[in-house]
Amino acid sequence: MPNEFPENNPQDIWQNQPTEPFKMSANEIRRKAHEHQRKNRSIALFGITIGLFIFIDFAWTAARVHETIPRIGWGLMSLWGIYFAYQVYQRILPARLGPEATVSTSLEFYKSELEKRLEWDRYIWRRSGLPVCFLGLAMVLVPILIQSLNSPRILPYAIPIFILLVIWAIAFVHLRKRQQQELQQDTEELVGLEVSDLDTTHRKEDP
């Protein structure tokens, strides 16, 4: 899937952004840092919950399936669920930023968390383990597809599954594109702020 960010390390992305100045007050910097923290925490908790649900539900399904290949497929997707939850916990769940954090601390927090999101997005296929998920999904669906071709009566039951997969793929692409645009905008704003206003901000904080 194409990636809209340059094929560089996250540190290189900062250097390649436009440096048009953005004026932002100290309170605005703190507000955006805490807003980013709350947003990433919500995303992370949602991802962890989904991963744990998949782990438990698919493990239960694997235990009830008798055919070998589908059982392995459900087992792979179950293991992927716990792996995905762990990766989200490690790479997206933000550190805690105190309510009384200084401007410089808030700015460094904001930058480091944004770098984490950029890196996660760039390596999402490998870091999230999606190839393992798709392998397990294929092991579950291919036998169903073969059976539906051999027995047309099964086809009406198989079609909704493939429709759901198409809907999921479209939603995934759309959401990822929107997230990339938001990260791009935040990166440009933060780089412009560092270039134009960081020294002034530090001077205002000095006693």
C-alpha positions in Angstrom: 0.0 0.0 0.0 1.5 3.4 -0.9 2.8 5.6 1.9 2.5 9.3 1.7 5.5 10.0 3.8 9.1 10.1 2.4 11.0 6.8 2.6 13.2 8.1 5.3 13.6 7.7 9.0 11.2 9.8 11.2 14.0 12.1 12.0 14.5 12.8 8.3 10.8 13.7 8.0 11.3 16.7 10.3 14.1 18.0 8.1 12.0 17.7 4.9 9.0 19.7 6.2 8.3 23.3 5.2 9.5 25.8 7.8 6.8 28.4 7.5 6.4 29.9 11.0 3.4 29.1 13.2 2.6 31.4 16.1 1.5 29.5 19.2 1.3 30.6 22.8 2.6 28.6 25.8 -0.9 27.6 26.8 -1.6 26.4 23.2 1.5 24.3 23.2 0.4 22.6 26.5 -3.1 22.2 25.2 -2.0 20.5 22.0 0.4 18.2 23.9 -2.4 17.1 26.3 -4.9 16.8 23.4 -2.4 14.6 21.5 -1.9 12.5 24.7 -5.7 11.9 25.1 -6.2 11.1 21.5 -3.3 8.6 21.3 -4.4 7.0 24.6 -7.9 6.5 23.2 -6.6 5.0 20.0 -4.2 2.7 21.9 -6.9 1.5 24.4 -9.3 0.8 21.5 -6.6 -1.2 19.7 -5.6 -3.1 22.8 -9.2 -4.0 23.5 -9.8 -5.2 19.9 -6.6 -7.2 20.0 -7.5 -8.9 23.2 -11.0 -9.6 22.0 -9.7 -11.2 18.8 -7.2 -13.3 20.8 -9.9 -14.7 23.1 -12.7 -15.1 20.5 -10.6 -16.6 17.7 -8.9 -19.0 20.2 -12.3 -20.2 21.2 -13.3 -20.6 17.6 -10.1 -22.6 16.8 -10.9 -25.0 19.6 -14.3 -25.7 18.2 -13.3 -26.1 14.5 -12.5 -29.7 13.4 -10.8 -29.1 10.1 -7.0 -28.8 10.4 -6.3 -25.9 8.0 -9.1 -23.6 9.3 -8.2 -24.4 12.8 -4.6 -23.3 12.2 -5.9 -20.2 10.5 -8.1 -19.3 13.5 -5.1 -20.0 15.8 -2.8 -17.7 13.8 -5.4 -14.9 13.9 -5.8 -15.4 17.6 -2.0 -15.2 18.2 -2.0 -12.1 15.9 -4.6 -10.5 18.2 -2.4 -10.7 21.3 0.7 -9.6 19.3 -1.2 -6.6 17.9 -2.4 -5.6 21.4 1.2 -5.8 22.7 2.6 -3.7 19.8 -0.1 -1.0 20.3 0.7 -0.9 24.0 4.5 -0.6 23.3 4.4 1.8 20.3 1.2 3.9 20.5 0.2 4.2 24.2 1.7 7.5 25.2 3.7 8.3 28.3 2.1 10.4 31.0 2.4 14.2 30.7 1.7 16.0 33.9 -0.9 18.8 33.9 1.7 21.3 35.2 4.4 20.4 32.6 6.5 23.2 31.3 6.3 24.4 27.8 9.7 22.8 26.9 8.6 19.5 28.4 5.2 19.7 26.6 7.0 20.4 23.3 9.4 17.6 23.7 6.6 15.2 24.7 4.6 16.3 21.7 7.5 15.8 19.3 8.5 12.4 20.6 4.9 11.1 20.5 4.5 12.4 17.0 7.7 10.6 16.0 6.3 7.4 17.4 3.1 7.7 15.4 5.1 8.5 12.2 7.3 5.4 12.7 4.3 3.2 13.5 2.5 4.4 10.3 5.6 3.8 8.2 6.1 0.3 9.4 2.5 -0.6 10.1 2.4 -3.8 8.1 5.5 -5.3 9.8 5.0 -3.8 13.3 1.3 -4.7 13.5 1.8 -8.2 12.1 -0.9 -7.8 9.5 0.7 -10.4 7.1 0.2 -13.1 9.8 -3.4 -12.0 10.2 -4.0 -12.2 6.4 -2.3 -15.6 6.3 -4.6 -16.9 9.0 -7.6 -15.3 7.3 -6.7 -16.9 4.0 -6.5 -20.4 5.7 -10.0 -19.9 7.0 -11.6 -18.4 3.8 -10.0 -20.3 1.0 -11.6 -23.7 2.1 -14.9 -21.9 2.3 -14.5 -20.4 -1.2 -13.5 -23.9 -2.6 -16.6 -25.4 -0.9 -18.9 -22.7 -2.2 -17.6 -23.3 -5.8 -18.2 -27.0 -5.5 -21.5 -26.5 -3.7 -23.5 -23.5 -4.9 -25.8 -23.7 -1.8 -22.9 -22.5 0.4 -22.2 -19.5 -1.8 -24.9 -17.2 -0.3 -23.3 -17.8 3.1 -19.8 -17.0 1.9 -20.7 -13.8 0.0 -21.3 -11.7 3.1 -17.9 -12.6 4.5 -16.2 -11.3 1.4 -18.3 -8.2 1.3 -17.3 -7.4 4.9 -13.6 -7.9 3.9 -14.0 -5.4 1.1 -15.7 -2.9 3.4 -12.9 -3.4 6.0 -10.2 -2.8 3.4 -11.9 0.4 2.1 -12.3 1.7 5.7 -8.7 0.8 6.5 -7.3 2.7 3.5 -9.6 5.7 4.2 -8.7 6.0 7.9 -5.0 5.5 7.3 -5.0 8.3 4.6 -6.8 10.6 7.0 -4.3 9.8 9.8 -1.4 10.5 7.5 -2.9 13.9 6.6 -3.3 14.8 10.2 0.2 13.7 11.1 1.6 15.6 8.1 -0.2 18.8 9.3 0.9 18.4 12.9 4.5 17.8 11.7 4.6 20.9 9.6 3.1 23.0 12.4 5.5 21.7 15.0 8.6 22.1 12.7 7.5 25.7 12.0 7.0 26.3 15.7 10.5 25.0 16.6 12.1 27.2 13.9 10.3 30.4 14.7 9.1 30.5 18.3 11.0 28.0 20.4 13.8 30.4 21.6 11.2 33.0 22.4 9.1 30.5 24.4 12.1 29.4 26.4 13.0 33.1 27.2 9.4 33.7 28.4 9.7 30.7 30.8 13.1 31.8 32.3 12.7 33.5 35.7 
